[in-house]
Every structure is written in C-alpha cells, then in structure tokens.
Amino acid sequence: MKPATAAIHGHAVMADATGATVVPVYQTVSYAYGTAEELADVFAGSAPGYVYTRMANPTTAALEARLTELENGIGGIATASGMAAIATVALGLLKAGDEIIAGAGLFGGTISLFKNVLGRFGIKTKLTCAAEADDVARAVTDRTRLILVETISNPGMEVPDLRALAGIAERANVPLVVDNTVTTPVLVRPGDFGAAIVVHSTSKFVNGHGTAMGGAIIDTGRFDWAGGPFEDIAARSEKGGRLALLSHLRNGTGRDLGGCAAPMNSHLMLQGLETLSLRMVRHCENARALALLLRDHPAVRRVDYPGLDDSPYRSRTVEQFGGRGGALLTLGLGSQERAFRFINALRLARNVANIGDAKTLVIHLASTIFREFDVETRMRMGVNADTVRVSVGIEDIDDIKGDFECALTKL
Ligand SMILES: Cc1ncc(COP(=O)(O)O)c(C=O)c1O
C-alpha cells in the first residue's frame, strides 16, 4: 500500500464482532487470565497475550503496527512522548564511557537530555554539523555507540545526507538513529537511506491537532544486533533474532523506565494518521509559499527553509523528501525587540511552544525553548536573538500570508 492508504487501512485492522470501524480504545491497565498457569505462560513468553499496559496495550499495538508499516520497519514501540522515545533508545543502548554523535541543530530537549542527563552518567555527546558528513566522520571514535540526527533539524533547518551518515555508522558498526518528526514517513522513510532506528514525536504532525503527547521507536531492520557492540542485545538476539532490540526495549529498558503510551493518546494518533498524507502536502505547499513571500520582504533579514530553490539543501530535499521542504521555517527579523513586536502583531498565527498543528504556530526561540543554553551553543543550533520559528499550518494560504504581511508592517 502507498502511505496514504496504509495510514488508513494499514496492518492494524482489527476483527471486531461489533463491526466497529475504529480501533477500540482499550482503556485498561491490566488483563485477566482464568488460571495462574495461563498468566505465568504469558509472562514467560511461551504464550501470546497482554499483561500490563506499561509493556503493551491493544490500541497502542495497532498504532505501533501502522507506524511500522508506514516506516517499512520490522517493529515498533509507541511511547508517552518523543522525549520518552529518544530516552528509551539512548538508555537501552548506552552505558558509562560511551559516546553519542548528534547534530548541533537538533531539538533542544534532545540536546539537553544528552548533555545534562546522560552526561551525569558518564555518557559523552559530541555535537557536530549533521549536514557535513565529514564532520560527523571525524567525530567517530572507538567509543562511539550511536549517531542521531533529525531529517530536517528543528530549529537548525539543516538537512543531513542520510545515506552518507548511514555509511559512516555502518563502518563504525553503530546504529544511525533518525528523528523523523518533522518530515514523517509521508516525506521520507529514513530506513530506505540506511537508518537503523527511526524515532518520532507523534505529538506533532502525526497527531496533527495538538491534542495528545506521544512518541515512537521503529526498528528498520537495517542493523545487525547480533554482531553489534551491545552485548545484552546481542545475547537477546539468540532468542529474539532481528527483533532483539525491540524485545530489549519492550521487556527491559522501556518497561523499567515507564514511558508508555496512553491508550487514549494512541487512539488520537491513529486518527491523526488517517489524514497525515493530505496534511503534509498542504503544510509543505503553504510553507513554501510563505517562505517565498518572506524571502522577498524588505522587513525580513533572513529566511531558512529547505524547500526554497536557493537553499543549500535543495538537492537533498529533492533526493530525500521528493522536493518537499516540510512545514517549518525560521526567519530573522534583526533584533529580539522586532521579533517580539512581530509576534505580538500576528492575529491568526498562535504563539506557542509546539509544531505540527493544523494551526500556524510561531515562537521566539531564544527567550523560550532555548533560553537555558548559552549564546554560543544557541548560535550553533541556529538560534539567534532575532529568530522566530514558524510551523506553517493548513489554513488557506491567503489568510496566512495576509496575517504575516500585516504584522510585518508593524515593525
Ligand atoms: C524533532 C523533535 N524531536 C523530539 C521532540 C520531543 O517530542 P515531545 O515533545 O513529544 O516529547 C520534539 C519536540 O518538539 C521535536 O521537535
């Protein structure tokens, strides 16, 4: 099935005596068994079944199956948030002394997790320019255990060469983890370019309406866990085969961290998925039209949008995302004061710390999500004092343009 069809009919169609066309919300913590022996068998893995929603839930399983199909993976785990997905992968793979290589322009929460949380446990993170594969290659040491980039970095707006990074990861025998939140499988399936693991914040475009937090981890099947440097996962591969990582995360790290998806949220994600492909096309068209208007506007100093023809990432956008540049763009307005005045003058666009909503969203990054980073780190992330990030929604483009043009006259 093509993505637009798989997002509606993929994999998780459940046989239900009522004929319900929507996957039921199994709003339950646990699952009862008639005998002690039956439950013991399920715990031992010798019989199929659910035991506790922190490990698995039928509604969440439907979402996991559908996302796995969309990413062309071998299996997946849905989590409580995008951060829970990234934390579960990192803590499931790494130990003290290990090194991560990450793009400097990544989402601030990911960098904070790596530097501030994992750093306290002796895991080091090297920030590199993800768009320069040579920089990433130079950062590899015999302690590197994971390379993580975003398809389009939020907010750095860099587009890495996924195939080149997958080659570097393969030579180092470590997994390339790609955060596909911003592009979604409608624009790119990172596994097709060699990524080993795909992570998502489904709170964004997958959900599409800002109604639920969620995340996901998909194993693309590209990494040989039996031959990798992760001893406990390699040991699991004797029984779990290619599903060793997912078994390690579901029945180990993920279970023990407790960042499971809520069944109601999984239902909202399944609903969001049904319109994802339509929305992504509209998001991209609107973002490109707005980027063109802003690029030529005298009050705007800078526009970063990979879907523009003069973007340095144009050819990668064509090769990897079919020419679509996503919904995010950043603009520079000359000073923080002008950026604030602009945001305060907008009437349609909402001033919020989120992306991927049907609504157009804006935020001044340096004073909000990125305020905890020092100026030098912020600049490496592509966040200047005058930067405004826009997540372009799916409203009529004339109304979005009108709102921005009107606000720019107030500068
Ligand atoms: C690219 C990216 N990855 C991960 C996250 C974290 O996701 P969540 O907010 O669902 O924890 C975000 C949040 O903005 C993000 O933009």
The ligand as an ORCA input file, in Angstrom:
! r2SCAN-3c Opt
* xyz 0 1
  C      12.267     16.969     16.283
  C      11.709     16.700     17.655
  N      12.019     15.569     18.275
  C      11.545     15.292     19.513
  C      10.750     16.183     20.184
  C      10.242     15.854     21.549
  O       8.919     15.423     21.464
  P       7.845     15.518     22.650
  O       7.567     16.955     22.870
  O       6.701     14.725     22.126
  O       8.484     14.893     23.854
  C      10.386     17.379     19.563
  C       9.513     18.350     20.258
  O       9.346     19.470     19.815
  C      10.887     17.655     18.268
  O      10.580     18.790     17.625
*
